[in-house]
């Protein structure tokens, strides 16, 4: 679309989590360097603070001069500044890494989504799975970020602290750190309980969201049927359940950390007591005040860090769960081929011979369908409900498997690529399928050109002129700001704008009145002078004007004309008469 | 109608209803603040003893640990209470939002997409919850921590206290600056994320159009531009986020350095800073502790910022103009023998906004038990007519009377007995097939449900389903026509006196239409029936026609 998107990259092997780490080499290298420097530098704080206290002690005892303190303070500030700059770099780049990863994952997911067939999306409600997966991406990238951060902030820093502690007094270190593994052990034992409560909480949230969506989207229906009170009570039940689950999940996730801290901090008793002995010269090592305070604050920081590692386990586990859900959906990037040896500029014919269609369960719906059409012809398709009208339309579009033959421009439909089909066939179904865009954008969909003619064709131009923003008016989500008739006509306008050689229109006039229907049809006739129109409808008022009528009955078809059918087919005649009688009265 | 139920009101109500819990939360926070003050004081004692070359007994280390443990336990308790409080708040807020639904005018639901309204309930309330748990309450506790530590510092060292008084406001000013920048970036991100989130279900819904028009690339580019928008906003916010906390830590180091240098000057300065070595060690611990809550205040501010937008939207929703909920009227409306017309329009003028008039000077009346069909072009206002009858909208001029009573005065409950309304399309609700018909109304039993289904000729189809009437609606494989029959069953289940049929056969072929109409004929006996059609067929023969528009 624009140059801003150059940074979004295609991921090869998108179903391997390592691919995403590999793609962010540059960010991760920076994170590694700054992360190690920062975390090693973390011990500088306690070290220098100890030295400062010692220096003050020495000055008061007359053993050091003021300038020693001054230079020590300056060195202290420089070191801290450097360490914090490293921290800055690490923090930023680890976040950028997550941001990039989330962007790339979304990009890949969307690509596989947009290239899935409707059939795939409908089967096993992949659609909802996909919608959820997109939100899983965030959890996953967040987990990857936390993992990367903690490798340094917990892993490296713990090693640095431990090394420092061992240097000062290894026996004291062993004793005082003996409690930390206990905290780890308990955290490990409680882990599955945390996940379990979290799972219950998630499920309750899902139920609540479903109930909310239902309560809101059916608000008017419930009001008309006076069910508000009833539904509010049911909703209150969902709310209570959610509150309970949320508190429980939160309790297990957050209150444990201070407890782990207490356990880890048990060692502080030994640090203070035995460390004090070290200073007074009766312990294992010989310490000054600097050593004492440095050891103490190192130990305290380490205990705090290790109490937080349980949180790290949780977030990594959450990310794993999210990733497990996304992984199967991550496919190699698909680029639809636009290669073709066909000529799309000239008019194309369609020839259907002995076509059979079945439901997915193998039950036959239609058989022995044969007809053909040349550019300039309009063919009507009709029949009773569930006679397979819409199914035939979808088959002609190439969406369904079929037996027999459908030849478009002298090529078998099933051998054509998605691209070739899109260049030969246009389709309009029951659903208007509008985007959350302006009226104009809904018609053009990124193509350039005038839309005025198409609006006129579908008798929408005047109504749009009256709107304050004209064709730039946003139609809202799914076209909600337009009336049903406007939505249908806008969808028809879009089909006309992108019209190919063969137009398959499934009931395009069901939401417009008869007069408008006739006007639109007359316009359509002009537009499709050198094209084929296959008009699927259960409204028969236009059928006298059509070149041929394909009447579906008893699982097969009769190809004829309106007048012949009126004479020879009593079912068709009854249908037409029933509608025509009403229609006559309507024109007065 | 003025807003009388903003977030503030809900908050006060929650506090009042849970006063014991609120008190306990307060006490825990106060205890938590106090407990955090003591450990450094014990440390000071120890270091002073050590510098005096005195041995340290086991009492001080044990006391130090005990105080630490106590402060941790209190913190645990505090976090539990805050969560409980936050969830109570979220609960009340959602109840309040739900109650608001009843009071909103019908027009609101046509102007706002359900997904957007749902996101008020789900996302924005979650944000408000975190506003309390990780925002305001945490911030109050942290602010107290800062204040109490500042007081201890003042007590221990006047000089350092003054130094801290100078630094703290400067840090706050910086925090404010970051706050504003980040809010902007986060709002931008939120807008982009909502576009991203809307794009996926829209793609799934529109996949056929996308494929037949070969618009995959176009859709992808659109999606990429949305994620790019979100990426940029987030990147900016991340930048501020990464800089903030390192600056705070560096400043705290500066304070320590300055304090030590002044203390080392000796003489009057040392007096002013009042420092012994023990005090120095304790104060270093305190300085770290002042900036710790300051740092979390920074984080909390970030939470509060992202919540501001959510709070605004919730308040907006809660202060939406409300409809006048009809209080109901005497049961006169239900006796069709009161001699009044079932429905009468008296010089009615109506438009959805001030600019366009949909109905002008509309007058007609429908007798008890009469069948009337409204005809007219698309957009002539036929469906509007029904909405006026149902009292969903009120006319600007003139009167709409039901059994001689103003439509606006009839309560929702009374309407249930009065009207059965069948819309152009079926709106499924979350539940079983039986619940599609009963709409969770306890007064409609299984027998009535089945009768309604039999009436429209769906009973056999439903009995063929695996779980019959208990089949969940998601698993229902009905055709469009069958769904429409279900919709009619729903309308007749409560035995209403008046049936409103809005283009119920628009999506049906003539044969199914016939089936539906035969079912309806049985249902319509003794009822007043109003139907809308822009196509006429035999069903309308027996009824009177009223033309809407020219």
Interface residues (C-beta under 8 A of the other chain):
Chain A: X1 X2 X4 X5 X7 X8 X45 X49 X52 X53 X55 X56 X57 X59 X60 X66 X69 X70 X73 X74 X76 X77 X80 X81 X84 X85 X87 X88 X89 X91 X92 X95 X96 X99 X100 X103 X106 X107 X110 X111 X113 X114 X115 X116 X117 X118 X121 X127 X130 X131 X134 X135 X208 X209 X210 X211 X212 X213 X214 X215 X216 X217 X218 X219 X220 X221 X222 X223 X224 X225 X226 X227 X228 X230 X231 X232 X234 X235 X236 X239 X240 X242 X243 X246 X247 X250 X251 X254 X255 X258 X259 X261 X262 X265 X266 X268 X269 X270 X271 X272 X273 X276 X277 X279 X280 X282 X289 X292 X293 X296 X297 X336 X383 X384 X385 X386 X397 X399 X418 X419 X421 X422 X423 X425 X426 X427 X429 X430 X431 X433 X434 X435 X436 X445 X446 X463 X466 X476 X477 X478 X480 X481 X483 X484 X485 X491 X494 X498 X510 X511 X512 X513 X514 X515 X516 X538 X539 X575 X578 X579 X581 X582 X583 X585 X586
Chain B: X43 X46 X47 X49 X50 X51 X53 X54 X55 X56 X58 X60 X61 X62 X64 X65 X68 X69 X72 X73 X75 X76 X79 X80 X83 X84 X87 X88 X90 X91 X94 X95 X98 X99 X101 X102 X104 X106 X109 X110 X111 X113 X114 X115 X116 X117 X118 X121 X122 X196 X197 X198 X199 X200 X201 X202 X203 X204 X205 X206 X207 X208 X209 X210 X211 X212 X213 X214 X215 X216 X217 X218 X219 X220 X221 X222 X223 X224 X225 X227 X228 X231 X234 X235 X238 X239 X241 X242 X243 X245 X246 X247 X249 X250 X253 X254 X256 X257 X258 X260 X261 X263 X264 X265 X266 X275 X276 X277 X280 X281 X284 X285 X356 X375 X376 X377 X378 X379 X390 X392 X412 X413 X415 X416 X419 X421 X424 X427 X429 X430 X439 X440 X441 X442 X479 X480 X481 X490 X494 X506 X507 X508 X509 X510 X511 X512 X534 X535 X536 X537 X538 X540 X545
